[in-house]
Amino acid sequence: PDQLKKLLKTKLKFKVSDPVDTDFAPYYLAWVRELVSDLIGDLGRELNDNGLRIYTTLDYDMQAAANKAIATSAPKLRAIEKRLKLEDKDSIESALLSVDRRTGAVVAMVGGTDFARTQYNRTIASLRSPGSAFKSVVYASALANGLKLDDLVETTPKHVDGFEWNEQHEEVPPFM
């Protein structure tokens, strides 16, 4: 009863949402529209005329930070293009996808440097191998387990529980 009385006296804070600002997170909104379309078919009038409400995991502050990061990188990308004398202006792109590590929810998404120029969403459409993205994870794990930045790691064949791991390329030096 005391807890109920206390809760009833508590003033609730709420935020009234303005109509969707399509310029704020255009890649995210296009992605959500595509997901919903896959779920309920052709959106057409349903989304625009019948007031269908869609709740997302977009975090306004995270999206604002993502927008700023990509906007800040754009002039640097243009300078690199100029230095490399690339014929195709705006050929170097950047993208950012932020995921809540606890839930896997997408909280921010910027699929490219300019949605007006290209709606191709590099965060979800680009089929690239993870490659170097894993290096930071391996490095962090090694450092957390006591290795130092200048430690050498042997890459010669290893035997573990009867399984022999062997590097496919013989030109790999025994230490990296």
Secondary structure, 3 states (H helix, E strand, C coil): CHHHHHHHHCCCCCCCCCCCCCCCCHHHHHHHHHHHHHHHCCCHHHHHHCCCCCCCCCCHHHHHHHHHHHHHHHHHHHHHHHHHCCCCCCCCCCCEEEECCCCCCEEEEECCCCCCCCCCCCCCCCCCCCCCHHHHHHHHHHHHCCCCCCCCCECCCEEECCEEECCCCCCCCCEC
